[in-house]
Amino acid sequence: MRLLSCLALILTSTLLPAQDFDFKGVPADYAVTFATASSRGLKISDSPEAKAFKARIEKLVAEFDKSGQDGKAVQAAIKNAIGFDLESGENRFSGGFSVTKAGAFNGSLIIRGRHDSAKLAAHAAGKNVPSLRAGAVKGWKAQEFIASLSEDLAQAANSFPTAPQGDTLGSEDIGVFDIDDDTLVVAQPKEAARIIGLLKGQGASFALPATQAGIASSTGRPYTIISVNAAKLPSTPELAQSGFVSGLFAMGEKNSDQVMKVNAAFSSKEKAAPLAMQAQGLLAMAPMMLAGDPSKPETAEEKEIKALAGEFLAGIQPLEASGNQVTLTAKWDTLKLFGIVEKILAIASAKAKEAQQPALGK
């Protein structure tokens, strides 16, 4: 029984975080795919230290960017309109995109977050948001829907760039489609219909390749993954010459550390070698470049920035090159990382205040 209990604990700690990533519904033919896991229990976002850090950052940002004070109001407006809590640790996102050689773009975002479907529909109707359909599923034009949520979001939505006439992006409006109380799909109607079918099990969704899944799991508890499949990218002579096959970015939490993995796979060891050499050379040069010219005097601010950059670089480990794989690993203590970010924003705040001061004599 003790052995079975130990096995159960091991499986729970190693498999459940990986299952938190849900690629179901993400088309397998995307060149770039991404997913996030829930933040529950993570020191980086769901701990007393993280909450205290967030409060300090909000205060710092508000000192030099007054628009930051509107963040809470925007969150409240969204929650009031559709019942969606932006700060919930249970929220998860996935999606991706592909681009043809001609520049045609196709992509989507799947939002897995609790909301009130009835409230959402009533809000859209009350605000006269134009509707769309993806098969049998009703949706609403995304830009107009976002604009209807609050004045601040309306300003942001109205500043979205518009696609040129004849551009593939402009052939259909992007919509927000309400699948159920836990799932929203943001995509053009035809793509949304395809995704809805995948969510229902009609076809194969994207699955993270085994090698990439292994690299991601080595970060401890991964919470962000971005995967690139070069075979789905537009073919170019440069891409073919590079031998690049796939890429992965993964962030995770292991004990008290935040761990980052950046991996690139090539068609052969020989193709991987040039990148490994270049990257290793840059990593070796970074401390020397940071040191600068010792004969030139430095301000206290410049010294502090260099010290912060040095702390950040100290977390980057030597490059790993094995066969056709090149992997960069970085590890930072969570509380130290909070400190680095906070100091950088404090410097930015001080600079912003300095710039706002009227010139002497005026």
PATOR-966118 format. One record per residue (C-alpha): residue in three letters; x, y, z. Coordinates in steps of 0.2 Angstrom, whole numbers. Each point is the difference from the previous one (the first is absolute). Layout:
N
{site "ALA",{X,Y,Z}}
...
//
This chain:
362
{site "MET",{0,0,0}}
{site "ARG",{14,12,4}}
{site "LEU",{8,-3,-17}}
{site "LEU",{-17,3,-8}}
{site "SER",{-2,16,10}}
{site "CYS",{17,6,-5}}
{site "LEU",{-3,-4,-19}}
{site "ALA",{-17,10,1}}
{site "LEU",{9,15,8}}
{site "ILE",{14,-1,-14}}
{site "LEU",{-13,-1,-14}}
{site "THR",{-10,14,8}}
{site "SER",{15,12,1}}
{site "THR",{7,-4,-17}}
{site "LEU",{-15,-3,-11}}
{site "LEU",{-14,12,6}}
{site "PRO",{10,16,-4}}
{site "ALA",{3,-6,-17}}
{site "GLN",{-19,-4,-3}}
{site "ASP",{-4,17,5}}
{site "PHE",{6,5,-17}}
{site "ASP",{-15,-2,-12}}
{site "PHE",{4,0,-18}}
{site "LYS",{-17,-7,-5}}
{site "GLY",{-8,10,-13}}
{site "VAL",{17,7,-7}}
{site "PRO",{2,-5,-18}}
{site "ALA",{15,-11,-3}}
{site "ASP",{5,9,-16}}
{site "TYR",{5,16,9}}
{site "ALA",{18,5,-1}}
{site "VAL",{0,8,17}}
{site "THR",{-10,-6,15}}
{site "PHE",{-1,5,18}}
{site "ALA",{-8,-4,16}}
{site "THR",{-1,5,18}}
{site "ALA",{-4,-10,16}}
{site "SER",{-9,6,15}}
{site "SER",{10,10,13}}
{site "ARG",{-8,-8,15}}
{site "GLY",{14,-4,13}}
{site "LEU",{14,8,-10}}
{site "LYS",{12,11,10}}
{site "ILE",{2,12,-14}}
{site "SER",{-19,5,0}}
{site "ASP",{-9,-9,14}}
{site "SER",{9,3,16}}
{site "PRO",{0,14,13}}
{site "GLU",{17,6,-7}}
{site "ALA",{-7,1,-17}}
{site "LYS",{-16,10,6}}
{site "ALA",{11,12,9}}
{site "PHE",{12,2,-15}}
{site "LYS",{-15,3,-11}}
{site "ALA",{-7,14,12}}
{site "ARG",{17,8,0}}
{site "ILE",{1,0,-19}}
{site "GLU",{-17,7,-2}}
{site "LYS",{5,14,11}}
{site "LEU",{16,3,-9}}
{site "VAL",{-8,0,-17}}
{site "ALA",{-14,11,5}}
{site "GLU",{13,13,5}}
{site "PHE",{7,3,-17}}
{site "ASP",{-15,-7,-11}}
{site "LYS",{-16,6,6}}
{site "SER",{-10,-11,-12}}
{site "GLY",{6,-15,11}}
{site "GLN",{-13,6,13}}
{site "ASP",{-13,-5,-12}}
{site "GLY",{4,-18,0}}
{site "LYS",{-11,-5,14}}
{site "ALA",{-14,10,-8}}
{site "VAL",{2,-10,-16}}
{site "GLN",{0,-16,9}}
{site "ALA",{-15,4,10}}
{site "ALA",{-9,5,-16}}
{site "ILE",{4,-16,-9}}
{site "LYS",{-6,-10,16}}
{site "ASN",{-16,10,1}}
{site "ALA",{-4,-2,-19}}
{site "ILE",{4,-18,-3}}
{site "GLY",{5,-8,17}}
{site "PHE",{18,-3,-5}}
{site "ASP",{13,3,13}}
{site "LEU",{17,5,-8}}
{site "GLU",{10,-4,16}}
{site "SER",{-7,-18,3}}
{site "GLY",{14,-12,1}}
{site "GLU",{-11,-13,-9}}
{site "ASN",{1,10,-16}}
{site "ARG",{9,-9,-14}}
{site "PHE",{4,5,-18}}
{site "SER",{5,-9,-16}}
{site "GLY",{1,3,-19}}
{site "GLY",{12,4,-13}}
{site "PHE",{1,5,-18}}
{site "SER",{7,-4,-17}}
{site "VAL",{6,11,-15}}
{site "THR",{1,-4,-18}}
{site "LYS",{14,5,-11}}
{site "ALA",{-12,13,-8}}
{site "GLY",{-2,7,18}}
{site "ALA",{-17,-7,3}}
{site "PHE",{-3,-1,19}}
{site "ASN",{-11,-12,9}}
{site "GLY",{-1,-2,19}}
{site "SER",{-11,-1,15}}
{site "LEU",{0,2,19}}
{site "ILE",{-9,-12,12}}
{site "ILE",{-5,7,17}}
{site "ARG",{-4,-13,13}}
{site "GLY",{-7,11,14}}
{site "ARG",{-16,0,10}}
{site "HIS",{-13,12,-6}}
{site "ASP",{-18,3,-1}}
{site "SER",{-7,-4,-17}}
{site "ALA",{-17,7,3}}
{site "LYS",{7,16,7}}
{site "LEU",{12,1,-15}}
{site "ALA",{-14,-2,-13}}
{site "ALA",{-11,13,9}}
{site "HIS",{15,12,1}}
{site "ALA",{3,-2,-19}}
{site "ALA",{-18,3,-4}}
{site "GLY",{-2,15,11}}
{site "LYS",{15,8,-7}}
{site "ASN",{-5,-4,-18}}
{site "VAL",{16,-10,-4}}
{site "PRO",{-1,-7,-18}}
{site "SER",{-2,-19,0}}
{site "LEU",{9,-13,-10}}
{site "ARG",{-2,-19,-2}}
{site "ALA",{12,-15,0}}
{site "GLY",{-11,-14,-6}}
{site "ALA",{-14,-1,14}}
{site "VAL",{10,10,12}}
{site "LYS",{-4,18,3}}
{site "GLY",{14,13,2}}
{site "TRP",{3,19,-1}}
{site "LYS",{12,11,-9}}
{site "ALA",{15,0,11}}
{site "GLN",{5,19,-2}}
{site "GLU",{-17,6,4}}
{site "PHE",{-3,-12,14}}
{site "ILE",{17,6,9}}
{site "ALA",{-5,18,-3}}
{site "SER",{-17,-3,8}}
{site "LEU",{8,-6,17}}
{site "SER",{7,17,6}}
{site "GLU",{5,17,-6}}
{site "ASP",{19,-5,2}}
{site "LEU",{-2,-16,-10}}
{site "ALA",{-10,10,-13}}
{site "GLN",{15,12,-3}}
{site "ALA",{11,-15,-1}}
{site "ALA",{-11,-10,-12}}
{site "ASN",{-3,16,-11}}
{site "SER",{19,1,-2}}
{site "PHE",{2,-18,-7}}
{site "PRO",{9,1,-17}}
{site "THR",{-12,-4,-15}}
{site "ALA",{5,-13,-13}}
{site "PRO",{3,7,-18}}
{site "GLN",{-13,-3,-13}}
{site "GLY",{2,-17,-8}}
{site "ASP",{11,-6,15}}
{site "THR",{-5,-17,6}}
{site "LEU",{-3,6,18}}
{site "GLY",{-13,12,-7}}
{site "SER",{-10,-13,-8}}
{site "GLU",{-10,-4,16}}
{site "ASP",{-2,9,16}}
{site "ILE",{7,-8,15}}
{site "GLY",{-13,-6,12}}
{site "VAL",{-2,-5,19}}
{site "PHE",{-10,-17,0}}
{site "ASP",{-7,-6,16}}
{site "ILE",{1,-19,1}}
{site "ASP",{-5,-3,18}}
{site "ASP",{2,8,17}}
{site "ASP",{18,-5,0}}
{site "THR",{6,3,-18}}
{site "LEU",{1,14,-12}}
{site "VAL",{8,0,-17}}
{site "VAL",{7,15,-9}}
{site "ALA",{2,-2,-18}}
{site "GLN",{-7,3,-18}}
{site "PRO",{-17,-10,-2}}
{site "LYS",{7,-13,-11}}
{site "GLU",{15,-3,11}}
{site "ALA",{-11,0,15}}
{site "ALA",{-12,-13,-7}}
{site "ARG",{15,-11,-3}}
{site "ILE",{6,2,18}}
{site "ILE",{-17,-3,7}}
{site "GLY",{0,-17,-10}}
{site "LEU",{17,-4,8}}
{site "LEU",{-6,4,17}}
{site "LYS",{-14,-12,-3}}
{site "GLY",{13,-14,-5}}
{site "GLN",{-3,2,-18}}
{site "GLY",{18,-2,-6}}
{site "ALA",{17,1,7}}
{site "SER",{6,15,10}}
{site "PHE",{18,5,2}}
{site "ALA",{10,-11,12}}
{site "LEU",{16,6,7}}
{site "PRO",{14,-11,-7}}
{site "ALA",{8,-13,13}}
{site "THR",{17,8,-1}}
{site "GLN",{-7,18,4}}
{site "ALA",{-12,-7,13}}
{site "GLY",{15,-7,9}}
{site "ILE",{10,16,-1}}
{site "ALA",{-15,10,7}}
{site "SER",{-2,-12,14}}
{site "SER",{18,2,5}}
{site "THR",{-5,18,5}}
{site "GLY",{-9,-7,15}}
{site "ARG",{-18,5,-1}}
{site "PRO",{-1,9,-17}}
{site "TYR",{-13,14,-2}}
{site "THR",{4,7,-17}}
{site "ILE",{4,-9,-16}}
{site "ILE",{4,6,-18}}
{site "SER",{3,-13,-13}}
{site "VAL",{6,4,-18}}
{site "ASN",{-1,-13,-14}}
{site "ALA",{12,6,-15}}
{site "ALA",{-9,-12,-12}}
{site "LYS",{-16,11,1}}
{site "LEU",{10,16,-2}}
{site "PRO",{1,8,-18}}
{site "SER",{14,-9,-9}}
{site "THR",{15,12,-4}}
{site "PRO",{18,-4,-5}}
{site "GLU",{6,7,16}}
{site "LEU",{-11,-11,11}}
{site "ALA",{5,-15,-11}}
{site "GLN",{19,4,2}}
{site "SER",{-1,2,19}}
{site "GLY",{-7,-18,2}}
{site "PHE",{-12,7,14}}
{site "VAL",{-13,-13,4}}
{site "SER",{-9,6,16}}
{site "GLY",{1,12,14}}
{site "LEU",{-6,0,18}}
{site "PHE",{-2,13,14}}
{site "ALA",{-5,-6,17}}
{site "MET",{-2,9,17}}
{site "GLY",{-2,-10,15}}
{site "GLU",{2,0,19}}
{site "LYS",{11,-12,9}}
{site "ASN",{0,1,19}}
{site "SER",{4,19,4}}
{site "ASP",{7,3,-18}}
{site "GLN",{-7,6,-16}}
{site "VAL",{8,-11,-14}}
{site "MET",{0,5,-19}}
{site "LYS",{4,-12,-14}}
{site "VAL",{3,6,-18}}
{site "ASN",{3,-15,-12}}
{site "ALA",{4,-1,-19}}
{site "ALA",{1,-16,-10}}
{site "PHE",{8,-1,-16}}
{site "SER",{1,-13,-14}}
{site "SER",{17,-6,5}}
{site "LYS",{14,3,12}}
{site "GLU",{10,9,-13}}
{site "LYS",{-15,13,-2}}
{site "ALA",{-1,2,18}}
{site "ALA",{18,4,3}}
{site "PRO",{1,18,-7}}
{site "LEU",{-14,6,11}}
{site "ALA",{7,-8,15}}
{site "MET",{17,8,-3}}
{site "GLN",{-8,17,-3}}
{site "ALA",{-11,-1,15}}
{site "GLN",{14,-6,11}}
{site "GLY",{11,14,-6}}
{site "LEU",{-13,13,4}}
{site "LEU",{-3,-7,17}}
{site "ALA",{19,1,4}}
{site "MET",{1,18,-7}}
{site "ALA",{-15,6,10}}
{site "PRO",{10,3,17}}
{site "MET",{14,9,-9}}
{site "MET",{-13,11,-10}}
{site "LEU",{-8,4,17}}
{site "ALA",{16,5,8}}
{site "GLY",{2,14,-13}}
{site "ASP",{14,12,0}}
{site "PRO",{8,1,18}}
{site "SER",{8,17,-4}}
{site "LYS",{-16,9,-2}}
{site "PRO",{-9,6,15}}
{site "GLU",{-18,-7,4}}
{site "THR",{-15,7,8}}
{site "ALA",{-8,-9,15}}
{site "GLU",{-14,-4,-11}}
{site "GLU",{11,-8,-14}}
{site "LYS",{9,-10,14}}
{site "GLU",{-17,-6,6}}
{site "ILE",{-6,-5,-17}}
{site "LYS",{16,-10,-3}}
{site "ALA",{-2,-9,16}}
{site "LEU",{-18,-5,-4}}
{site "ALA",{6,-6,-17}}
{site "GLY",{13,-10,8}}
{site "GLU",{-12,-8,12}}
{site "PHE",{-11,-5,-15}}
{site "LEU",{14,-7,-10}}
{site "ALA",{6,-10,15}}
{site "GLY",{-15,-11,-2}}
{site "ILE",{4,-5,-18}}
{site "GLN",{9,-17,0}}
{site "PRO",{13,-6,-13}}
{site "LEU",{-8,-5,-16}}
{site "GLU",{-3,-18,-3}}
{site "ALA",{3,-8,-17}}
{site "SER",{-4,-18,-3}}
{site "GLY",{-2,-7,-17}}
{site "ASN",{-12,10,-10}}
{site "GLN",{-7,9,16}}
{site "VAL",{6,17,7}}
{site "THR",{-8,5,17}}
{site "LEU",{2,15,10}}
{site "THR",{-5,-1,19}}
{site "ALA",{-2,14,12}}
{site "LYS",{-5,-1,18}}
{site "TRP",{-4,14,12}}
{site "ASP",{-5,0,18}}
{site "THR",{-18,6,0}}
{site "LEU",{2,13,14}}
{site "LYS",{16,7,-8}}
{site "LEU",{-9,1,-17}}
{site "PHE",{-13,10,9}}
{site "GLY",{13,11,7}}
{site "ILE",{8,3,-18}}
{site "VAL",{-16,4,-8}}
{site "GLU",{-5,12,14}}
{site "LYS",{17,9,0}}
{site "ILE",{-1,2,-19}}
{site "LEU",{-18,8,2}}
{site "ALA",{6,11,14}}
{site "ILE",{14,7,-12}}
{site "ALA",{-13,3,-14}}
{site "SER",{-12,8,13}}
{site "ALA",{14,12,6}}
{site "LYS",{5,4,-19}}
{site "ALA",{-19,4,-4}}
{site "LYS",{-1,11,15}}
{site "GLU",{16,9,-5}}
{site "ALA",{-7,3,-17}}
{site "GLN",{-16,7,6}}
{site "GLN",{9,13,11}}
{site "PRO",{-1,18,-8}}
{site "ALA",{17,7,-5}}
{site "LEU",{8,13,12}}
{site "GLY",{-5,18,-3}}
{site "LYS",{-16,-5,-9}}
//
